[in-house]
Amino acid sequence: MQTTKPVKDPRKQRKRLYTAPAHLRHKIMAAPLSPELRSSKGVKTLPVRKGDTVRVVRGDHIGFEGKVSRVDLKNYRIFLEGLTREKVDGTNIFVSVHPSKVMIKNLKLDDKWRKAIVERKKELATPRKEKKVKKKATKLVAEAVEAPEEKVAEKESVKKASSTPAKKTMRKKKPATEKKKKEKPTAKAKPKTVKKAPAKRRVASKTKGET
């Protein structure tokens, strides 16, 4: 199976965001659930859909709560009923909000597919919690079992130490070592060098013809 490497270049990240297919865009439109919904449904996040009631948690319109009237997958924005602003010419338009700035207060579960998604995510989340609880329980049991065994072993070691008298250990005296006298290195006699007499220059014999 071919695996894709994580992209670190900002240009490529933006390109992937703007050219993402519909099924990935739907995941990007997810928002966190309120604490009440999280405890009842057992799910932390879900994609925002038309008909859900959300509350703005961050941004200029913090605290506004309303029903989702439209979801724009192309621009990654949602529109809420009642959240409008007036233009210069006097017409009212809806203000768009990014789904990461809202918290879902009420879910619309008319769709059977969405119900199945919630149930599936809940089943996936429960085994993790059970595993954590089991690990903690096993650790506590192991610690409870090990604690009395360690105490018994400590008591036995203390009894043995008290019953057996401590033997005095005699230290052996080290023999006095004579200090070695450092001998100074004797100067070695230099070999006598005999100076050779300078070699005499050979004078070329004069030929008869030369004057």
LOLUMRO-767944 format. One record per atom (N, C-alpha, C, O, CB): x, y, z. Coordinates in steps of 0.001 Angstrom, whole numbers, plus 500000, padded with zeros to 6 digits. Atoms other than C-alpha are relative to their C-alpha. Glycine has a CB too. Example, Ala and Ser with C-alpha at 12.3 -4.5 7.8 and 13.67 -1.06 7.14 Angstrom:
% LOLUMRO-767944
500890498810500000 512300495500507800 500900501200500000 501936501181500665 499008500027501246 499180498810499940 513670498940507140 499230501090500730 499739502198500899 500414500462498585 
This chain:
% LOLUMRO-767944
500839498803500000 500000500000500000 500875501248500000 501781501379500823 499050500005501221 499195498797500124 501409503355498961 499605501022501070 498427501327501254 499847500604498593 500253499011498949 501767505885501780 500477501366499534 501499501476498857 500703499600501325 499638498637500388 501869509649501289 500818500646501110 500517500490502293 498736500843499694 499154499314499034 504569511706502967 499311501280500475 498596501912499697 501384500319499385 500606498747499520 503475514634505181 500607501201499293 501818501272499087 500180500141501524 499567498816500742 503659517958503366 500304501110500993 499470501426501842 498917500454498972 499601498917499106 505556520751505156 500017501357499299 499968502398499956 501367499711500581 499943498742500743 505697523357502403 498650500721500101 497622500128499773 500376499743498509 501282499277499869 503041526068503080 499226500112498693 497996500061498696 500250501385500538 500686499892501299 502287526439499360 499226498724499683 498090498768499211 501014500292498873 500653501284500288 501506522735499029 498845499733500970 497837499133500595 501024498853500075 501091500162499030 499416522756502216 498764500780499560 497645500270499611 500448500465501401 501123499173500461 497271525607500883 499365499406498742 498145499414498580 500470501443499724 500520500588501236 496971523912497507 499127498785500310 498071498608499702 501158499599499061 500801501167499616 495737520688499150 498669500415500622 497648499757500420 500781499122500981 501227499521499365 493200522684501169 499002500498498958 497807500221499060 500317501116501002 500893499405500999 491799524516498121 499557499011498929 498519499203498296 500680501173499343 500343500985501033 491797521479495811 499533498673500600 499548497650499915 501201499757499092 500419501239499325 490498518914498349 498680499497499431 497822500305499076 499867500225501522 501283500548500467 487709516537497216 498909500159501055 499179500555502189 500155498516499632 501168499730499148 484216516653498736 500041499210501307 499677499742502355 498718499670499248 500021500808498780 484679513782501217 501003500506501039 500786500344502240 500295498541499664 499048499412499065 487750515498502727 499526501367500493 499765501736501643 501374500127499345 500550498699499600 486055518910502748 498969499822501117 498886500640502033 499357500717498785 501019500269498985 483230517395504792 500646499766501370 500097500177502392 499148498777499596 499290500238498738 485755516261507448 500579501295500568 500598501499501781 501121498973499793 499421498728499547 487388519704507570 498941500890500644 499267501750501463 500658500738498823 501101499189499462 483956521201508384 499530499503501376 498427499850501800 498824499993499021 500395500544498692 483881519375511757 500152501051501090 500983501953500990 500839498756500348 499978499093498850 483236521201515042 499826499188501283 499214498120501254 498883501087499878 500142500738498731 483447520137518715 498578500055500543 497849501019500310 500962500556501042 501317500057499363 480324519088520624 500063500615501398 501130500685502008 499493498539500075 500076499434498648 479169520707523866 500221498889501033 500038497714500715 498622500702500232 499769501035498972 480010518912527152 498791499102500250 498949497910500513 500399500656501299 501208500804499778 476378517779527542 499822498959498898 499533497793499167 498760500904500073 500122500934501131 476257516253524045 501114498961500033 500895497793499709 500032500763498661 498860500921499971 479693514721524494 499766498869500993 500094497714500720 501288500753500356 500263501033498988 478628512894527648 498851499078499595 498872497886499904 499685500651501344 501163500815500381 475307511710526166 500268499147498761 499862497986498704 498797500899499748 499751500717501259 476511510720522672 501312499224500002 501463498259499253 500003500975498849 498705500676499974 480062509681523531 500879500347498824 501763499569498465 499802498527500043 499242499559501172 481475511640520565 500546501394500288 499864502216500900 499109499998498703 499386498694499738 483868514609520675 499722501011498890 499403502164499178 501497499840500175 500185499082501131 483521516124517168 499125499354498934 499056498131498812 501363500409499398 500811500439501141 481169515900514190 499965501119498960 500034502292499326 498548499615500451 500146498959501019 480882517726510840 498675500749500162 497635500149500434 500091499384498594 501200499164499853 478416520632510975 499094499786498800 499556499741497660 500376501508500142 500998500167501064 475202520119508979 498902501043500140 498749501685501179 499395498577500033 501129499066499991 472220522243508054 498940499497500985 498543498332500938 499393500160498564 500985500365498983 469721522261510947 500577499845501387 499826499817502362 499331498739499615 499362500084498680 472265521918513775 499951501364500699 500022502408500051 501472499512499868 499930498771499206 472167524483516575 501412500138500550 501919499246501230 498946499993501159 498610499784499596 475602525982517219 500117501319500764 499241502183500715 500939500002498762 499695498772499265 477142528640519423 501396500470499615 502339499679499603 499894499777501541 498706499433500390 479968530976518331 500843500164501261 500434500816502222 499826501376499251 499125500012498824 482876530521520743 501128501018499879 501612501530500888 500585498608500205 498902499058500219 485526532781519162 499634500950498867 498750500674498056 501323499250499680 500203499053501096 485660535802516902 499179501212500407 498938501457501589 499331499310498848 500750498754499759 483660539022516526 498605499738500555 498074500560501302 499889500802498709 501386500292499599 480282537340517128 499953498963501119 499069498107501137 499186499503498793 499923500972498908 481258535406520268 498732500068500857 498248501150501188 501258500257500872 501204500089499177 478262534212522298 498712499863499214 497669499559499792 499907501194500864 501226500104500809 475797534194519369 499641498532499814 500506497704499526 500179500699498614 500490501371500144 473669531038519204 498849499983499004 497929500796499090 499551499418501371 501052500083501007 471526530004516256 500077498708499217 500986497898499394 500081501176499055 500082501211500817 470526527329513772 500747500220498690 500718501315498128 498521499612499728 499239499917501255 472702526587510724 499017500004498842 498219499080498686 501017498811499863 500910499876501146 470874527779507600 500631499502498705 499932499022497813 499568501448499832 499329500433501233 473529526965504970 501433499613500317 502080500204501182 499963501118498918 498611500449499862 476837525114504699 500686500154498653 500244499586497654 500078498518500504 499256499741501238 479357526302502090 501288499174500027 502265499552500674 500318501533499835 498820500868500031 481816523473501373 501119500574499145 502287500247499352 499621498629499485 498986499444500894 483603525450498668 500928500953500754 502145500910500572 499334500727498823 499221498992499270 484740528265500990 500211499647501476 500773500445502226 499311501343499901 499857500447498608 484647526274504279 499349500994500977 499994501461501916 501493499818500349 500715499055499144 482021528523505886 498584499497500261 498025498738499470 499964501406499355 501402500296499682 478624528167507610 499271501318500263 499890502314500636 499887499039501242 500829498810499796 475741530672507877 498919499671501028 498290498615500961 499361500486498652 500951500210498909 473496531047510950 498790500911499837 498890502033499339 500673500247501362 501230499201500051 469910532242511171 500081501151501008 500354500940502190 498753499110500289 499965498817499129 469785535788512563 501326500714500028 501398501857500480 499646499614501378 498680499359500018 473489536498512101 500177500704498651 500657500107497687 501151498948500244 499954499217501241 473319539252509459 500659501345500266 500866501748501411 498575500200499416 499491498623499913 474811542655508715 499392500814498861 498974500269497839 501573500035499937 500620499105500979 473545545667506795 501065500597499088 502101501078499545 499207501123500709 499091499416500980 475240546805503612 499755501509499902 498849502049500538 499819499324498614 500120498544500158 475687550425502560 498686500370499328 498080501393499646 501177500553499185 501246499695500713 472690550248500234 498756499627500813 497637499859500356 499975499268498663 501130500300499130 470494548990503135 499558498557500009 498709498190500821 498867500829499616 500391501418500043 470203545290502227 500747499211501074 501891499525501402 500281499396498599 499407500870498980 470889542608504864 500566498743499355 499930498134498495 498957499626501076 499364501228500498 473281539745504141 500457499166501198 500719499694502279 501212500331499050 499539500902498942 474290536677506178 501518500124500174 502256500313499207 499610498531499675 498568499961499680 477680536731507915 500502498561500094 499920497733500795 500272500786501343 499449501364499999 479820533643507295 500901499788501220 501565500711501692 500795499730498692 499188500377498831 481537531819510176 500727498702499676 500157497795499070 499113499839501293 499246501245500194 484276529193510066 499560498973501045 499350499338502202 501542500258500096 500485501018499040 483205525869511695 500914499778501204 500460499284502237 499820498689499290 499095500171498856 486310525835513926 499711500990501121 500204500828502237 501443500152499551 500307498971498994 484910528887515759 498674499753500715 498250500577501526 499969501369499345 501307500269499393 481620527255516795 500049498706500807 500968497899500667 498901499915498916 500174501224499219 480482524561519233 498564499523499810 497623500299499975 500325500237501521 501336500547500283 477542522278518419 499246499800501314 499709499100502214 500102498650499213 500840500108498799 474784522596521022 498894498960499841 498488498321500812 499383501353500328 501088500958500247 472103520434519379 500197499369498627 500455500070497649 498599500696500091 499807500727501256 472372517753516679 498662499701499334 497657499435499992 500770498695500246 501169500416500774 469891517091513905 500248498566499538 501103498323498687 499738500966498773 499784501421500277 469600513282513733 498843499397499207 498451498256499452 500190499232501306 501059500538500861 466829512911511120 500558498992499004 499864498065498587 499291501135499254 499373500872500993 469267511222508756 500471498703500672 501159498745501692 501195500722499307 499605501294499412 469758507480509439 501504499774499878 502106499096500711 499242498843499316 498564500173500194 473307507661508068 500789500730501091 501824500250501553 500417500508498609 499311499259498940 474279510291510618 499874499274501344 500808499280502146 499431501430500114 500172500798498778 472845508155513420 501005498849500035 501598498552501072 498556499450500093 499046501119500085 474979505243512210 501428500482500259 502219499780500888 499916499319498612 498658499443499784 478076507492512195 500242500234501487 501310499912502007 500178501321499215 499871499722498562 477445508569515801 500183498701500784 501017498630501687 498759500766500521 499893501289499305 476956504957516935 501364499348499762 501959498776500675 498881499052499540 498703500598500328 480101503802515127 501138500689500767 502026500028501306 500257500085498482 498960499256499281 482236506558516652 499942499725501502 500970499694502180 499856501505499737 500160500300498575 480812505786520083 500603498637500330 501254498476501362 498508500035500399 499439501342499792 481756502091519735 501526500025499952 502190499305500697 499461499024498942 498543499911500103 485289503044518696 500608500667501223 501733500348501608 500395500764498744 499464499260498849 485700505376521686 499940499190501287 500795499366502156 499239501299500185 500159500737498736 484485502937524387 501127499005500290 501563498939501439 498692499262499985 498908500934499675 487205500228524032 501238500691500545 501916500136501410 500379499207498777 498825499282499504 489932502844524586 499859500305501482 500797500123502258 500211501298499212 500229499684498587 488370503936527867 500084498743500860 500659498764501949 498631500674500185 499971501261499245 487900500313528982 501428499500500181 501790499012501251 499157498928499291 498610500438499916 491533499499528189 500757500797501055 501525500234501835 500689500139498638 499326499159499007 492740502463530258 499601499604501417 500448499532502308 499674501478499759 500491500395498673 490546501414533211 500597498661500411 500998498485501561 498458499920500012 499440501321499707 491766497796532967 501471500099500369 501922499439501306 499824499066498800 498577499842499711 495415498875532896 500220500560501398 501089500095502136 500655500909498963 499878499412498664 494954501036535988 499672498975501086 500357498903502106 499076501221500131 500405501013499012 493156498195537834 501090498944500178 501398498557501305 498678499327499573 498939501013499912 495890495658536999 501233500546500718 501884499827501476 500388499511498598 498853499394499314 498586498082538160 499771500066501505 500663499756502295 500270501407499450 500320499906498572 496825498651541481 500059498631500675 500564498509501791 498612500618500193 499979501362499447 496386494886542032 501435499506500147 501792498918501168 499194499034499102 498607500437499951 500034494194541208 500755500689501131 501548500059501830 500692500275498664 499343499271498909 501195496915543607 499553499475501366 500361499356502287 499700501505499892 500518500512498727 498919495562546369 500599498635500334 500842498336501503 498469499902499952 499414501333499778 500345492027545900 501481500113500336 501977499390501200 499808499105498754 498557499873499807 503977493165545758 500348500618501357 501381500296501944 500600500841498881 499692499280498755 503767495391548853 500200499063501193 501225499188501863 498887500986500314 499770500898498843 503269492607551522 501203499089499815 501906498801500783 498770499146500251 498847500858500248 505881490373549858 501304500734500309 502225500162500893 499998499512498546 498794499216499733 508458493160550037 500201500196501505 501327500138502000 499920501365499293 499899499811498552 507645493781553720 500518498738500689 501365498822501579 498637500394500581 499554501277499423 508099490056554574 501483499784499734 502224499367500624 499181498823499424 498587500171500344 511426489952552741 500881500929500826 501966500534501252 500221500256498505 499228499050499187 512626493063554611 500123499509501446 501192499597502049 499339501396499970 499975500506498625 511646491536557993 500980498837500143 501733498774501115 498594499558500433 499096501149499953 513521488295557207 501458500443499952 502300499914500677 499704499043498844 498626499509500113 516641490195556194 500453500670501289 501611500536501683 500123500978498833 499671499352498717 516511492243559435 500280498949501072 501224499100501848 498845500933500457 499800501074499022 516168489031561542 501347499318499810 502060499058500778 498877498968499896 498720500655500286 519142487405559810 501161500882500429 502146500403500992 500115499665498505 498924499073499642 521254490494560328 500173500087501512 501300500187501998 499719501391499425 499923499904498531 520396490640564063 500523498706500626 501220498761501639 498618500335500583 499579501290499435 521019486882564673 501481499732499772 502148499231500677 499179498869499396 498591500252500306 524435486670562992 500835501190500445 500610502306499978 500202499728498486 499151498875499570 527130488759564810 500927500428498870 501371499630498044 500829499617501250 499150499454501065 529165490983562624 501448499619500256 501965499872501344 499856501542499908 498601500408499885 532672489595562026 500908501192499728 500711501979498802 500318498842499025 499049498913500201 535581491961562455 500975499609498899 501580498537498930 500757500333501315 499100500267501123 537584492133559330 501337500664500279 501422501873500494 499397500512498655 498647499489499766 541335492468559835 500604500437498677 500620499711497682 500895498929500684 499357499483501208 543063494614557351 501475499606499991 502175499750500994 499847501542499911 498593500362500154 546388493377556079 500839501252499796 500512502149499019 500190499026498820 499112498849500155 549246495788556483 500838499845498744 501385498784498445 500908500164501235 499202500023501225 550953496677553310 501477500148500353 501821500989501184 499554501127499024 498552499859499714 554775496159553332 500514501354499533 500125501896498498 500809498867499315 499453498678500343 556770499359553387 500804499888498721 501717499070498610 500884500565501151 499316500022501303 557922500015549896 501103501043499997 500893502208500338 498999500259498830 498864499079500062 561342501525549435 499841500926498811 499473500555497696 501337499229499910 500082499004501067 561406504663547515 501175499823499060 502341499821499455 499974501437500576 498950500167501002 563283504177544374 500646501345499711 499994502345499413 499434499380498701 499277498762500297 565943506721543893 500030500220498495 500321499345497680 501443499955500574 499983499655501421 565675508487540693 501433500264499563 502099501177500052 499104501235499715 498643499830500508 568907508116538836 499990500987498848 499175500930497926 500598498650499552 499908499005501064 569962511019536734 500616499359498771 501575498595498877 500829501227500451 499428500588501221 570623510089533162 501401500539499742 501620501749499693 499095500285498786 498599499612500244 574387510073532494 500154500477498574 499560499961497628 500967498820500277 499773499422501337 575599512140529639 500821499018499178 501891498589499610 500727501391500091 499312500949500876 576635509866526811 501193500688499330 501106501835498891 499023499429498928 498788499444500636 580167510368525439 499805500095498507 499405499142497838 501243499139500315 500177499778501440 580091511871522009 501163499387499241 502310499570499647 499882501511499681 498902500582500791 582105509968519388 500850501086499340 500346502079498816 499440499053498925 499092499010500595 585196511804518186 499919499940498487 499917498874497871 501454499765500466 500067499912501469 584981513014514641 501344500477499481 501855501500499938 498854500962499534 498697499657500593 588202513115512588 499764500874498793 499033500524497867 500806498723499605 500160499065501119 588463516095510303 500877499557498847 502074499318499007 500352501451500425 499267500377501204 589460515171506797 500623501235499372 500044502322499383 499074499289498990 499319498888500690 591982517322504922 499288500303498709 498770499405498045 501488499669499724 500692499649501259 590552519238502019 500682499376498794 501909499373498686 499943501523499825 499449500665501188 590985517430498737 500653501013499079 500126502101498846 498900499230499245 499275499124500926 593557518927496355 499347500000498637 498856498985498143 501460499570499876 500573499878501328 592348520246493074 500959499422498976 502169499646499026 499675501466499673 499192500564501073 593554518374490072 500177501044498898 499219501624498388 499349498708499436 499700499019501064 595305520608487565 500150499241498705 500927498292498610 501300500834500313 499941500683501298 594783519582484002 501362500244499362 501852501373499340 498860500490499057 498668499889500642 598083518877482206 499901500774498710 498979500602497913 500604498607499726 500033499155501190 598956521375479547 500405499188498779 501346498395498810 500927501223500167 499655500660501271 598993520122476028 501128500747499327 501381501912499634 498773499921499058 498856499404500664 601945520799473773 499612501191499153 500357502168499085 500694498980499152 500421498911500894 600059523021471426 499617501263500735 499642502344500145 498842499556499161 500456498831499254 598875525355474143 501187500816500465 502247500265500761 499137499583501197 498943499103499533 600952528355475142 499671500487501386 500436501257501967 500186501189499045 
